[in-house]
Amino acid sequence: MDTTATLEYLGDLQLKATHTRSGETIITDAPVDNNGKGSAFSPTDLMATSLGLCMITIMGIAANNSGFSIEGTKARVTKIMASDPRRVGEVVIELDFPDHNYSEKQKQIIKQCAKICPVSQSLHPDLKQTVTFNFS
């Protein structure tokens, strides 16, 4: 089994993650409300952001396979923390699609992708996933 990433603790609650295949790196920092500086994505920020990234990636694959484009799609991701235990309680994703005159069938394909993306399927069922689709 190939390693996905290597992690290095840099000190002061910051880590460097290196993607094994590409060598690309990201830095994380603990959030301000949990002793960090909030100078970079926190691990829970990345989890919430990964949900949006995965949804749009699967939408892009489905759109390509169905002969239409979602190029220009944008999203806003909001992570809402919960306590007892401290965890992400909800991820709110607002998707803004460009004006491509999507048919109802294409809109249904796009909406279904949000439900079936691997990150969505991997998260605990108690995590609320609120997704809004804004078609121009």
N, CA, C and O atoms as a MOPAC input file, in Angstrom:
PM7 MOZYME 1SCF
protein

 N      0.84800 1    -1.17800 1     0.00000 1
 C      0.00000 1     0.00000 1     0.00000 1
 C      0.89500 1     1.24200 1     0.00000 1
 O      1.81000 1     1.36300 1     0.81400 1
 N      0.61700 1     2.14900 1    -0.91300 1
 C      1.39700 1     3.38800 1    -1.01700 1
 C      0.95100 1     4.39300 1     0.02800 1
 O     -0.23900 1     4.52400 1     0.31400 1
 N      1.91500 1     5.09900 1     0.59200 1
 C      1.63200 1     6.15900 1     1.54600 1
 C      0.97200 1     7.32100 1     0.81500 1
 O      1.39500 1     7.69100 1    -0.28000 1
 N     -0.06400 1     7.89700 1     1.42100 1
 C     -0.76400 1     9.04500 1     0.84000 1
 C     -0.02800 1    10.34100 1     1.12800 1
 O      0.13900 1    11.18100 1     0.24400 1
 N      0.41300 1    10.50000 1     2.37500 1
 C      1.05400 1    11.74800 1     2.78700 1
 C      2.00700 1    11.47500 1     3.93800 1
 O      1.89500 1    10.46800 1     4.63800 1
 N      2.94800 1    12.39500 1     4.11700 1
 C      3.80000 1    12.38200 1     5.29300 1
 C      3.54200 1    13.68100 1     6.04700 1
 O      3.29600 1    14.73200 1     5.45500 1
 N      3.60500 1    13.57600 1     7.37300 1
 C      3.31800 1    14.72700 1     8.22600 1
 C      4.52800 1    15.03800 1     9.08700 1
 O      5.21900 1    14.13700 1     9.56300 1
 N      4.77400 1    16.33300 1     9.28100 1
 C      5.87900 1    16.75900 1    10.13100 1
 C      5.37700 1    17.84400 1    11.06700 1
 O      4.85600 1    18.86600 1    10.62100 1
 N      5.53500 1    17.62000 1    12.37000 1
 C      5.16900 1    18.63300 1    13.35700 1
 C      6.25400 1    19.69500 1    13.38200 1
 O      7.41800 1    19.39600 1    13.64700 1
 N      5.87100 1    20.94300 1    13.10400 1
 C      6.82600 1    22.04200 1    13.01800 1
 C      6.97400 1    22.78400 1    14.33600 1
 O      7.85400 1    23.63300 1    14.48300 1
 N      6.11500 1    22.46200 1    15.29100 1
 C      6.11000 1    23.17300 1    16.56400 1
 C      5.02400 1    24.22600 1    16.57800 1
 O      4.49800 1    24.60400 1    15.53200 1
 N      4.69300 1    24.69300 1    17.75900 1
 C      3.71700 1    25.76600 1    17.93600 1
 C      2.37500 1    25.43300 1    17.26600 1
 O      1.70900 1    26.30800 1    16.71200 1
 N      1.99200 1    24.14200 1    17.33200 1
 C      0.71600 1    23.61900 1    16.82400 1
 C      0.59200 1    23.66800 1    15.29900 1
 O     -0.51300 1    23.58900 1    14.76100 1
 N      1.71600 1    23.79800 1    14.61200 1
 C      1.69500 1    23.79500 1    13.15500 1
 C      2.31200 1    22.50400 1    12.61900 1
 O      3.26800 1    21.97000 1    13.18300 1
 N      1.73900 1    22.01600 1    11.51200 1
 C      2.25400 1    20.82400 1    10.84900 1
 C      2.40700 1    21.09300 1     9.36200 1
 O      1.72900 1    21.94200 1     8.78400 1
 N      3.32400 1    20.33600 1     8.76300 1
 C      3.47200 1    20.35100 1     7.31000 1
 C      3.05000 1    18.97800 1     6.81200 1
 O      3.55200 1    17.95700 1     7.28100 1
 N      2.13000 1    18.95900 1     5.86400 1
 C      1.70200 1    17.72100 1     5.21700 1
 C      2.24100 1    17.73600 1     3.79100 1
 O      2.08600 1    18.71700 1     3.06400 1
 N      2.87400 1    16.63800 1     3.40800 1
 C      3.42100 1    16.51700 1     2.05600 1
 C      2.70600 1    15.37500 1     1.34300 1
 O      2.69800 1    14.23800 1     1.81400 1
 N      2.10700 1    15.69800 1     0.19900 1
 C      1.45100 1    14.69200 1    -0.63200 1
 C      2.55300 1    13.85300 1    -1.27600 1
 O      3.40600 1    14.37500 1    -1.99400 1
 N      2.52400 1    12.56000 1    -1.01100 1
 C      3.62200 1    11.68700 1    -1.41900 1
 C      3.83200 1    11.67000 1    -2.92500 1
 O      4.96500 1    11.78800 1    -3.39100 1
 N      2.77000 1    11.52700 1    -3.68500 1
 C      2.91500 1    11.38100 1    -5.13500 1
 C      3.41900 1    12.65400 1    -5.80900 1
 O      4.28200 1    12.59200 1    -6.68500 1
 N      2.87600 1    13.83000 1    -5.39900 1
 C      3.21100 1    15.07100 1    -6.09600 1
 C      4.29000 1    15.89700 1    -5.40000 1
 O      4.94800 1    16.71700 1    -6.04100 1
 N      4.47800 1    15.69100 1    -4.10600 1
 C      5.41200 1    16.51600 1    -3.35400 1
 C      4.82400 1    17.84400 1    -2.90700 1
 O      5.50300 1    18.63000 1    -2.24600 1
 N      3.56600 1    18.10700 1    -3.26000 1
 C      2.90100 1    19.34900 1    -2.84200 1
 C      2.73700 1    19.34800 1    -1.33200 1
 O      2.51800 1    18.29900 1    -0.72600 1
 N      2.84400 1    20.53700 1    -0.72100 1
 C      2.73300 1    20.62800 1     0.72500 1
 C      1.65600 1    21.62300 1     1.13900 1
 O      1.32000 1    22.55600 1     0.41000 1
 N      1.12800 1    21.38800 1     2.33900 1
 C      0.25300 1    22.35800 1     2.98700 1
 C      0.68200 1    22.45500 1     4.44700 1
 O      1.22400 1    21.51100 1     5.02200 1
 N      0.42700 1    23.60700 1     5.01900 1
 C      0.70100 1    23.84100 1     6.43200 1
 C     -0.64900 1    23.93900 1     7.13600 1
 O     -1.58500 1    24.54300 1     6.61300 1
 N     -0.74600 1    23.34600 1     8.31900 1
 C     -1.94700 1    23.50700 1     9.12600 1
 C     -1.57800 1    24.18400 1    10.43900 1
 O     -0.42800 1    24.15500 1    10.87600 1
 N     -2.57600 1    24.78800 1    11.04900 1
 C     -2.41400 1    25.42700 1    12.34400 1
 C     -3.66700 1    25.14700 1    13.15400 1
 O     -4.75600 1    25.01400 1    12.59500 1
 N     -3.52000 1    25.06000 1    14.44900 1
 C     -4.70000 1    24.89900 1    15.29900 1
 C     -5.55200 1    26.17400 1    15.18600 1
 O     -5.01700 1    27.26600 1    14.99200 1
 N     -6.87200 1    26.02800 1    15.30700 1
 C     -7.73100 1    27.21900 1    15.23600 1
 C     -7.58300 1    28.08700 1    16.48600 1
 O     -7.15000 1    27.61300 1    17.53600 1
 N     -7.94400 1    29.34400 1    16.35900 1
 C     -7.82800 1    30.29900 1    17.45600 1
 C     -8.60900 1    29.81700 1    18.68100 1
 O     -8.15800 1    30.00100 1    19.81200 1
 N     -9.77100 1    29.20500 1    18.46500 1
 C    -10.58500 1    28.76400 1    19.60000 1
 C    -10.06800 1    27.47100 1    20.22700 1
 O    -10.69100 1    26.92500 1    21.13700 1
 N     -8.92500 1    26.98200 1    19.73500 1
 C     -8.33000 1    25.77900 1    20.32100 1
 C     -6.80400 1    25.93700 1    20.44200 1
 O     -6.04100 1    25.04100 1    20.08100 1
 N     -6.38600 1    27.09300 1    20.95700 1
 C     -4.99700 1    27.38900 1    21.30000 1
 C     -4.08400 1    27.70900 1    20.12800 1
 O     -2.88100 1    27.87000 1    20.33100 1
 N     -4.60200 1    27.80900 1    18.91900 1
 C     -3.75500 1    28.10700 1    17.77100 1
 C     -3.79300 1    29.57200 1    17.38600 1
 O     -4.44600 1    30.39000 1    18.03400 1
 N     -3.08000 1    29.88500 1    16.31700 1
 C     -3.06000 1    31.24600 1    15.78800 1
 C     -4.07000 1    31.42400 1    14.66200 1
 O     -4.40300 1    32.55200 1    14.29900 1
 N     -4.56000 1    30.31100 1    14.10600 1
 C     -5.47600 1    30.41300 1    12.97400 1
 C     -4.78800 1    30.95400 1    11.73600 1
 O     -5.41900 1    31.60300 1    10.90200 1
 N     -3.49000 1    30.68800 1    11.61500 1
 C     -2.71000 1    31.24200 1    10.49600 1
 C     -2.79900 1    30.40200 1     9.22800 1
 O     -2.26500 1    30.78500 1     8.18700 1
 N     -3.47200 1    29.26200 1     9.31400 1
 C     -3.60600 1    28.37000 1     8.15200 1
 C     -4.84100 1    27.49800 1     8.39300 1
 O     -5.47400 1    27.58200 1     9.44500 1
 N     -5.16800 1    26.67500 1     7.42400 1
 C     -6.24800 1    25.71200 1     7.61500 1
 C     -5.96800 1    24.88600 1     8.86800 1
 O     -4.83000 1    24.48800 1     9.11500 1
 N     -7.00300 1    24.63400 1     9.65000 1
 C     -6.88600 1    23.67900 1    10.75100 1
 C     -7.25900 1    22.30400 1    10.20000 1
 O     -7.81900 1    22.22400 1     9.10600 1
 N     -6.97200 1    21.23500 1    10.91200 1
 C     -7.39700 1    19.91300 1    10.44000 1
 C     -8.91300 1    19.82800 1    10.21300 1
 O     -9.35700 1    19.20700 1     9.24800 1
 N     -9.70300 1    20.44300 1    11.09200 1
 C    -11.16300 1    20.39400 1    10.88000 1
 C    -11.58900 1    21.29100 1     9.71800 1
 O    -12.57800 1    20.99400 1     9.04800 1
 N    -10.85700 1    22.39200 1     9.46600 1
 C    -11.12500 1    23.20400 1     8.27300 1
 C    -10.91300 1    22.35700 1     7.02000 1
 O    -11.70800 1    22.40000 1     6.08100 1
 N     -9.82400 1    21.58500 1     7.02400 1
 C     -9.52600 1    20.74100 1     5.86400 1
 C    -10.59100 1    19.67000 1     5.66700 1
 O    -10.95600 1    19.35900 1     4.53300 1
 N    -11.09400 1    19.10200 1     6.76500 1
 C    -12.14500 1    18.09200 1     6.65700 1
 C    -13.38000 1    18.69700 1     6.00100 1
 O    -13.94800 1    18.11000 1     5.08000 1
 N    -13.79700 1    19.87100 1     6.47600 1
 C    -14.97600 1    20.52600 1     5.91000 1
 C    -14.74600 1    20.92900 1     4.45400 1
 O    -15.61500 1    20.75200 1     3.60100 1
 N    -13.56700 1    21.47000 1     4.19200 1
 C    -13.22000 1    21.88500 1     2.83000 1
 C    -13.13600 1    20.68400 1     1.90200 1
 O    -13.53800 1    20.76600 1     0.74200 1
 N    -12.61400 1    19.56900 1     2.40600 1
 C    -12.53200 1    18.34700 1     1.60000 1
 C    -13.90800 1    17.87500 1     1.14900 1
 O    -14.05600 1    17.34700 1     0.04700 1
 N    -14.91000 1    18.06600 1     1.99600 1
 C    -16.26500 1    17.68800 1     1.59900 1
 C    -16.69500 1    18.47700 1     0.37100 1
 O    -17.20300 1    17.89700 1    -0.58900 1
 N    -16.50200 1    19.78200 1     0.38800 1
 C    -16.86000 1    20.60600 1    -0.77500 1
 C    -16.03400 1    20.26100 1    -2.00200 1
 O    -16.56500 1    20.17000 1    -3.11000 1
 N    -14.73900 1    20.07000 1    -1.80600 1
 C    -13.86900 1    19.71300 1    -2.93200 1
 C    -14.28600 1    18.39400 1    -3.56500 1
 O    -14.32100 1    18.26500 1    -4.78900 1
 N    -14.60100 1    17.42200 1    -2.72900 1
 C    -15.00100 1    16.11100 1    -3.22900 1
 C    -16.31500 1    16.20000 1    -4.00400 1
 O    -16.44700 1    15.62300 1    -5.08300 1
 N    -17.28300 1    16.92600 1    -3.44700 1
 C    -18.57400 1    17.07200 1    -4.13400 1
 C    -18.38600 1    17.65800 1    -5.51800 1
 O    -18.92800 1    17.13900 1    -6.49400 1
 N    -17.61500 1    18.74300 1    -5.61200 1
 C    -17.42800 1    19.40200 1    -6.90800 1
 C    -16.62900 1    18.51800 1    -7.85800 1
 O    -16.89700 1    18.50700 1    -9.05900 1
 N    -15.65500 1    17.78000 1    -7.34300 1
 C    -14.89500 1    16.86300 1    -8.19500 1
 C    -15.81100 1    15.80400 1    -8.80700 1
 O    -15.74100 1    15.53900 1   -10.00700 1
 N    -16.66900 1    15.19700 1    -7.98200 1
 C    -17.58600 1    14.17700 1    -8.47900 1
 C    -18.58700 1    14.80000 1    -9.45900 1
 O    -18.95200 1    14.17300 1   -10.45400 1
 N    -19.02500 1    16.01200 1    -9.18600 1
 C    -19.90900 1    16.72300 1   -10.12200 1
 C    -19.21000 1    16.93800 1   -11.45900 1
 O    -19.81500 1    16.77200 1   -12.51800 1
 N    -17.94100 1    17.30600 1   -11.40400 1
 C    -17.17600 1    17.52000 1   -12.63600 1
 C    -17.02800 1    16.24300 1   -13.44100 1
 O    -17.14600 1    16.26000 1   -14.66600 1
 N    -16.76900 1    15.13100 1   -12.75400 1
 C    -16.66700 1    13.83500 1   -13.44500 1
 C    -18.00600 1    13.48300 1   -14.09400 1
 O    -18.05000 1    13.08700 1   -15.25800 1
 N    -19.08700 1    13.62800 1   -13.34100 1
 C    -20.41500 1    13.29500 1   -13.87800 1
 C    -20.78900 1    14.21600 1   -15.03100 1
 O    -21.36900 1    13.77000 1   -16.02100 1
 N    -20.45800 1    15.50000 1   -14.90700 1
 C    -20.76300 1    16.44500 1   -15.98700 1
 C    -19.98000 1    16.07800 1   -17.24900 1
 O    -20.54300 1    16.06000 1   -18.34300 1
 N    -18.68700 1    15.78500 1   -17.10100 1
 C    -17.87900 1    15.38700 1   -18.25500 1
 C    -18.44700 1    14.13900 1   -18.92000 1
 O    -18.53900 1    14.06900 1   -20.14600 1
 N    -18.82700 1    13.15500 1   -18.10900 1
 C    -19.37400 1    11.90600 1   -18.65100 1
 C    -20.73900 1    12.08900 1   -19.29900 1
 O    -21.15300 1    11.28000 1   -20.13000 1
 N    -21.44200 1    13.16500 1   -18.91300 1
 C    -22.78700 1    13.41000 1   -19.45100 1
 C    -22.80600 1    14.50300 1   -20.51200 1
 O    -23.87200 1    14.86400 1   -21.01000 1
 N    -21.64200 1    15.03100 1   -20.85900 1
 C    -21.55000 1    15.98700 1   -21.95400 1
 C    -21.89500 1    17.42300 1   -21.61300 1
 O    -22.31200 1    18.17800 1   -22.49200 1
 N    -21.72900 1    17.82500 1   -20.34500 1
 C    -21.92100 1    19.23900 1   -20.01000 1
 C    -20.80600 1    19.68400 1   -19.08100 1
 O    -19.98700 1    18.86600 1   -18.66200 1
 N    -20.76300 1    20.96500 1   -18.75400 1
 C    -19.65500 1    21.52900 1   -17.98300 1
 C    -20.16600 1    22.21900 1   -16.71300 1
 O    -21.24300 1    22.81500 1   -16.69500 1
 N    -19.36800 1    22.11900 1   -15.66900 1
 C    -19.62700 1    22.90800 1   -14.45900 1
 C    -18.49700 1    23.91200 1   -14.23300 1
 O    -18.37500 1    24.48100 1   -13.14800 1
 N    -17.67300 1    24.12500 1   -15.25900 1
 C    -16.54800 1    25.04400 1   -15.14200 1
 C    -17.03600 1    26.39700 1   -14.65400 1
 O    -18.02700 1    26.92900 1   -15.15500 1
 N    -16.34200 1    26.94300 1   -13.68500 1
 C    -16.70900 1    28.22900 1   -13.09400 1
 C    -17.53400 1    28.09400 1   -11.82100 1
 O    -17.86300 1    29.09200 1   -11.18000 1
 N    -17.86900 1    26.85400 1   -11.45500 1
 C    -18.62100 1    26.64100 1   -10.21800 1
 C    -17.78400 1    27.08800 1    -9.03000 1
 O    -16.58200 1    26.83300 1    -8.97300 1
 N    -18.43000 1    27.75500 1    -8.08600 1
 C    -17.75600 1    28.22500 1    -6.87600 1
 C    -18.53800 1    27.73600 1    -5.66400 1
 O    -19.72100 1    27.40900 1    -5.76700 1
 N    -17.87500 1    27.69100 1    -4.53100 1
 C    -18.53700 1    27.24600 1    -3.30300 1
 C    -18.00700 1    28.00600 1    -2.10500 1
 O    -16.86200 1    28.45900 1    -2.08300 1
 N    -18.86900 1    28.13400 1    -1.11300 1
 C    -18.50400 1    28.66600 1     0.19200 1
 C    -18.72500 1    27.54100 1     1.19800 1
 O    -19.78700 1    26.91900 1     1.22200 1
 N    -17.71700 1    27.28500 1     2.02300 1
 C    -17.78600 1    26.21900 1     3.02000 1
 C    -17.75700 1    26.85700 1     4.40400 1
 O    -16.89000 1    27.67800 1     4.70300 1
 N    -18.71900 1    26.46900 1     5.24800 1
 C    -18.76000 1    26.94200 1     6.62700 1
 C    -18.75300 1    25.74000 1     7.55300 1
 O    -19.59700 1    24.85000 1     7.44900 1
 N    -17.79100 1    25.73000 1     8.45500 1
 C    -17.66900 1    24.67100 1     9.44500 1
 C    -18.26500 1    25.17600 1    10.74300 1
 O    -17.92900 1    26.26300 1    11.21200 1
 N    -19.15900 1    24.37300 1    11.32400 1
 C    -19.78300 1    24.73600 1    12.59500 1
 C    -19.37700 1    23.69100 1    13.62600 1
 O    -19.67500 1    22.50500 1    13.48100 1
 N    -18.70000 1    24.14700 1    14.65800 1
 C    -18.21200 1    23.24100 1    15.68700 1
 C    -19.31000 1    22.93400 1    16.70400 1
 O    -20.21900 1    23.73400 1    16.92000 1
 N    -19.20600 1    21.77500 1    17.31200 1
 C    -20.09600 1    21.34500 1    18.38600 1
 C    -19.21000 1    20.93800 1    19.56300 1
 O    -17.98800 1    20.85600 1    19.43400 1
 N    -19.83900 1    20.68600 1    20.70900 1
 C    -19.04900 1    20.30900 1    21.88700 1
 C    -19.61800 1    19.05300 1    22.53300 1
 O    -20.69700 1    18.57700 1    22.18000 1
 N    -18.86100 1    18.53900 1    23.48000 1
 C    -19.24900 1    17.35000 1    24.26200 1
 C    -19.50200 1    16.12600 1    23.41700 1
 O    -20.63400 1    15.64100 1    23.43600 1
 N    -18.56700 1    15.58700 1    22.68600 1
 C    -17.16500 1    16.00200 1    22.58100 1
 C    -16.98000 1    17.07600 1    21.51200 1
 O    -17.83800 1    17.26600 1    20.65000 1
 N    -15.83900 1    17.77900 1    21.58200 1
 C    -15.51700 1    18.78900 1    20.57100 1
 C    -15.39500 1    18.08100 1    19.23100 1
 O    -14.64000 1    17.12000 1    19.08900 1
 N    -16.14400 1    18.56600 1    18.25300 1
 C    -16.17100 1    17.95300 1    16.92400 1
 C    -16.80800 1    18.93200 1    15.95000 1
 O    -17.36500 1    19.95200 1    16.35600 1
 N    -16.72200 1    18.61900 1    14.67100 1
 C    -17.47100 1    19.36500 1    13.67000 1
 C    -18.90600 1    18.84300 1    13.73400 1
 O    -19.14300 1    17.64900 1    13.55500 1
 N    -19.85000 1    19.72700 1    13.98700 1
 C    -21.25200 1    19.33000 1    14.08500 1
 C    -22.00400 1    19.48600 1    12.78300 1
 O    -22.94800 1    18.74600 1    12.50600 1
 N    -21.57600 1    20.46600 1    11.97300 1
 C    -22.26200 1    20.71300 1    10.69700 1
 C    -21.28500 1    21.33700 1     9.71200 1
 O    -20.42100 1    22.13000 1    10.08600 1
 N    -21.43600 1    20.96600 1     8.45600 1
 C    -20.72300 1    21.61400 1     7.36600 1
 C    -21.78600 1    22.15800 1     6.41800 1
 O    -22.64000 1    21.41800 1     5.92900 1
 N    -21.72000 1    23.46100 1     6.16900 1
 C    -22.65300 1    24.12300 1     5.26100 1
 C    -21.88800 1    24.44400 1     3.98300 1
 O    -20.85400 1    25.11100 1     4.01600 1
 N    -22.40600 1    23.96200 1     2.86400 1
 C    -21.76800 1    24.21500 1     1.56900 1
 C    -22.78300 1    24.89600 1     0.66500 1
 O    -23.86500 1    24.36800 1     0.41000 1
 N    -22.41200 1    26.08100 1     0.18500 1
 C    -23.24500 1    26.82500 1    -0.75300 1
 C    -22.54300 1    26.80400 1    -2.10400 1
 O    -21.45000 1    27.34600 1    -2.26200 1
 N    -23.18900 1    26.17100 1    -3.07100 1
 C    -22.61900 1    26.00700 1    -4.40400 1
 C    -23.26100 1    26.99200 1    -5.36600 1
 O    -24.48500 1    27.05800 1    -5.47200 1
 N    -22.43300 1    27.75700 1    -6.06900 1
 C    -22.90100 1    28.71200 1    -7.07200 1
 C    -22.45700 1    28.22900 1    -8.44400 1
 O    -21.26300 1    28.14500 1    -8.73300 1
 N    -23.42300 1    27.91700 1    -9.27200 1
 C    -23.13800 1    27.39500 1   -10.60800 1
 C    -23.24100 1    28.50900 1   -11.63700 1
 O    -24.11000 1    29.37300 1   -11.52600 1
 N    -22.36200 1    28.50400 1   -12.64300 1
 C    -22.42100 1    29.52400 1   -13.68500 1
 C    -23.67800 1    29.34800 1   -14.53400 1
 O    -24.32400 1    28.30100 1   -14.50900 1
 N    -24.00100 1    30.37500 1   -15.26700 1
 C    -25.20200 1    30.36100 1   -16.10800 1
 C    -24.93400 1    29.52700 1   -17.36000 1
 O    -24.53500 1    30.05500 1   -18.39800 1
 N    -25.16100 1    28.21000 1   -17.24500 1
 C    -24.98600 1    27.30000 1   -18.37700 1
 C    -26.31800 1    26.72400 1   -18.83500 1
 O    -26.34800 1    25.74900 1   -19.58600 1
 N    -27.42100 1    27.32400 1   -18.38700 1
 C    -28.75400 1    26.83600 1   -18.76400 1
 C    -28.87800 1    25.33200 1   -18.55300 1
 O    -29.22200 1    24.59600 1   -19.47800 1
 N    -28.60100 1    24.88500 1   -17.34600 1
 C    -28.67500 1    23.46200 1   -17.02800 1
 C    -30.10900 1    22.95500 1   -17.17600 1
 O    -31.06200 1    23.61800 1   -16.76700 1
 N    -30.24200 1    21.78800 1   -17.75900 1
 C    -31.55300 1    21.13800 1   -17.84500 1
 C    -31.90200 1    20.57000 1   -16.46900 1
 O    -31.03800 1    20.48200 1   -15.59600 1
 N    -33.14200 1    20.19300 1   -16.27700 1
 C    -33.54000 1    19.58500 1   -15.00000 1
 C    -32.77700 1    18.28600 1   -14.76700 1
 O    -32.40800 1    17.97800 1   -13.63400 1
 N    -32.53800 1    17.52300 1   -15.83300 1
 C    -31.78000 1    16.28000 1   -15.69700 1
 C    -30.35300 1    16.56900 1   -15.24300 1
 O    -29.83100 1    15.87200 1   -14.37300 1
 N    -29.71400 1    17.58900 1   -15.82200 1
 C    -28.35700 1    17.95300 1   -15.43300 1
 C    -28.31500 1    18.42100 1   -13.97700 1
 O    -27.38200 1    18.08400 1   -13.24800 1
 N    -29.30500 1    19.18600 1   -13.55200 1
 C    -29.37000 1    19.63300 1   -12.15800 1
 C    -29.50800 1    18.44200 1   -11.21300 1
 O    -28.90800 1    18.43200 1   -10.13900 1
 N    -30.28500 1    17.45200 1   -11.60000 1
 C    -30.44300 1    16.25800 1   -10.76500 1
 C    -29.13800 1    15.47100 1   -10.67100 1
 O    -28.79500 1    14.95500 1    -9.60700 1
 N    -28.41500 1    15.38000 1   -11.78300 1
 C    -27.10700 1    14.71500 1   -11.77500 1
 C    -26.18800 1    15.42800 1   -10.78400 1
 O    -25.53300 1    14.78700 1    -9.96200 1
 N    -26.14500 1    16.75600 1   -10.86900 1
 C    -25.29000 1    17.56000 1    -9.99100 1
 C    -25.67600 1    17.34300 1    -8.52600 1
 O    -24.80600 1    17.12600 1    -7.68200 1
 N    -26.95800 1    17.40100 1    -8.22500 1
 C    -27.42300 1    17.25900 1    -6.84100 1
 C    -27.13400 1    15.86700 1    -6.28600 1
 O    -26.79900 1    15.72600 1    -5.11000 1
 N    -27.26100 1    14.84900 1    -7.11800 1
 C    -26.98700 1    13.48000 1    -6.66500 1
 C    -25.51700 1    13.30600 1    -6.30200 1
 O    -25.18300 1    12.55800 1    -5.38300 1
 N    -24.64300 1    13.99900 1    -7.02400 1
 C    -23.20800 1    13.89500 1    -6.75400 1
 C    -22.85900 1    14.34900 1    -5.34500 1
 O    -21.94400 1    13.80100 1    -4.73100 1
 N    -23.56900 1    15.33600 1    -4.82300 1
 C    -23.28800 1    15.81800 1    -3.47500 1
 C    -23.53100 1    14.71900 1    -2.44600 1
 O    -22.86300 1    14.66900 1    -1.41400 1
 N    -24.47700 1    13.84900 1    -2.72800 1
 C    -24.82000 1    12.78200 1    -1.78800 1
 C    -23.88000 1    11.58600 1    -1.88000 1
 O    -23.69400 1    10.86700 1    -0.89900 1
 N    -23.29100 1    11.37100 1    -3.04700 1
 C    -22.51500 1    10.14600 1    -3.26500 1
 C    -21.00800 1    10.34200 1    -3.25100 1
 O    -20.26700 1     9.37600 1    -3.43600 1
 N    -20.53400 1    11.55700 1    -3.03800 1
 C    -19.07900 1    11.73500 1    -3.07600 1
 C    -18.44400 1    10.94200 1    -1.93600 1
 O    -19.04000 1    10.81900 1    -0.86600 1
 N    -17.25000 1    10.40600 1    -2.15000 1
 C    -16.60200 1     9.55400 1    -1.15300 1
 C    -16.40400 1    10.21000 1     0.21400 1
 O    -16.51900 1     9.53200 1     1.23500 1
 N    -16.11000 1    11.50300 1     0.25700 1
 C    -15.93300 1    12.14700 1     1.55700 1
 C    -17.26200 1    12.18300 1     2.29800 1
 O    -17.31400 1    11.88100 1     3.49100 1
 N    -18.33200 1    12.54800 1     1.61000 1
 C    -19.65400 1    12.56000 1     2.23400 1
 C    -20.00900 1    11.19000 1     2.79200 1
 O    -20.53700 1    11.07500 1     3.89800 1
 N    -19.71500 1    10.16100 1     2.02300 1
 C    -20.03000 1     8.79600 1     2.43600 1
 C    -19.13900 1     8.30900 1     3.57700 1
 O    -19.49400 1     7.35600 1     4.27100 1
 N    -17.99000 1     8.95000 1     3.77900 1
 C    -17.04500 1     8.52300 1     4.80300 1
 C    -17.26500 1     9.20500 1     6.15200 1
 O    -16.77200 1     8.73300 1     7.17600 1
 N    -17.99700 1    10.30200 1     6.15300 1
 C    -18.21400 1    11.04900 1     7.38700 1
 C    -19.29000 1    10.40100 1     8.24700 1
 O    -20.17900 1     9.72000 1     7.73500 1
 N    -19.20600 1    10.61300 1     9.53400 1
 C    -20.16800 1    10.03600 1    10.47300 1
 C    -21.57500 1    10.53600 1    10.15900 1
 O    -21.74500 1    11.71300 1     9.84100 1
 N    -22.58000 1     9.67900 1    10.23800 1
 C    -23.95100 1    10.09500 1     9.91400 1
 C    -24.49400 1    11.20700 1    10.81700 1
 O    -25.43500 1    11.90000 1    10.42900 1
 N    -23.92400 1    11.39200 1    12.00800 1
 C    -24.37100 1    12.47700 1    12.88900 1
 C    -23.88900 1    13.84600 1    12.43100 1
 O    -24.41300 1    14.86400 1    12.88200 1
 N    -22.89700 1    13.88900 1    11.54000 1
 C    -22.42300 1    15.16800 1    11.01900 1
 C    -23.45700 1    15.69700 1    10.03600 1
 O    -23.73600 1    15.05700 1     9.02200 1
 N    -24.01700 1    16.84100 1    10.32600 1
 C    -25.03100 1    17.43000 1     9.44100 1
 C    -24.32900 1    18.05000 1     8.23300 1
 O    -23.40500 1    18.85000 1     8.38000 1
 N    -24.78100 1    17.67000 1     7.04200 1
 C    -24.25500 1    18.21600 1     5.80000 1
 C    -25.38600 1    19.01600 1     5.14100 1
 O    -26.35300 1    18.44000 1     4.64200 1
 N    -25.25500 1    20.33900 1     5.14500 1
 C    -26.27100 1    21.21000 1     4.56100 1
 C    -25.71000 1    21.76600 1     3.25200 1
 O    -24.70900 1    22.48200 1     3.24600 1
 N    -26.36800 1    21.42600 1     2.15300 1
 C    -25.87000 1    21.82800 1     0.83600 1
 C    -26.94200 1    22.62900 1     0.12200 1
 O    -28.09300 1    22.20200 1     0.02400 1
 N    -26.54900 1    23.80700 1    -0.38100 1
 C    -27.44700 1    24.65700 1    -1.15100 1
 C    -26.91500 1    24.75400 1    -2.58000 1
 O    -25.72800 1    24.99600 1    -2.79700 1
 N    -27.79600 1    24.56400 1    -3.53600 1
 C    -27.43600 1    24.63600 1    -4.95200 1
 C    -28.03600 1    25.91000 1    -5.53900 1
 O    -29.25700 1    26.05500 1    -5.60000 1
 N    -27.17800 1    26.82900 1    -5.96800 1
 C    -27.63800 1    28.07700 1    -6.58600 1
 C    -27.32300 1    28.02200 1    -8.07700 1
 O    -26.17200 1    28.16200 1    -8.49100 1
 N    -28.36800 1    27.81700 1    -8.87000 1
 C    -28.21100 1    27.80500 1   -10.32100 1
 C    -28.61000 1    29.17000 1   -10.85200 1
 O    -29.68400 1    29.67400 1   -10.52200 1
 N    -27.74000 1    29.78600 1   -11.68800 1
 C    -28.01600 1    31.11200 1   -12.24500 1
 C    -29.18700 1    31.07100 1   -13.19200 1
 O    -29.56100 1    32.10000 1   -13.75600 1

